[in-house]
Amino acid sequence: MNARPSLPGSRSAFRVVIAGVLIYVVLDVIVQSLPPHYNPISQAESDLAVGPYGYIMTLNFVNRGLLSLVFVYALSMVLLEEGESRRSLGLSLLAVWGLGALLLAIFPTDVPATPVSGHGAIHLLVAAVAFLAGAFGTVALSQEFHRLDSLKGIAQPAKLIADLAVVFALVTLGLGFIVKRLADQIGGLDERIFLGLVLLWMTLVSVHLLRSRKVAAGTVAQS
């Protein structure tokens, strides 16, 4: 039985994704530690982009968007190798999630406790669409993993993380648009858990495929 190595570029792309996630976490911690010290429990991550060091969070939005689009490219190569169509609903939704992060960098949120502006309204709309696309994109892809040789080994944990991401995405949007008082208390924490779950899902898939491709490449080299 001959294992198939990954298509050129996919391994490097998954490394870029993992590096991007690590950079995202580091930059998020850095900007959170700088004044004006927004409350991560009650305030949205986007609030970090409007302070004196907001450019750091803006760069991180760009980082999140790019790493997500690189992930979409790399996973599309894997699906192509497995004989799956590149016209995947899950990949399309994750592409929307990635593009949404780039738009969040272009249209910043409003300064806390100020009226909603035009760019602030666009930010809220883009965030809502991107969050839903990211959550349901991970679910749609996880449901395909069980029939893919290279991904069926993580189908169950990937589906669990994706399902949790959907729950927290819906709660985040529900708090923000329906239960405003509760959102002012725990909205930031809920949003960060959601973002962490989507990034964790992409990291899990990337690490798994890097490991499986390394084994496959070694098997092919020995045969």
PyMOL commands that set and color helices and strands:
alter all, ss='L'
color gray80, all
select helices_A, chain A and resi 10-33+45-49+54-81+89-106+118-145+152-177+180-222
alter helices_A, ss='H'
color red, helices_A
deselect
rebuild
show_as cartoon
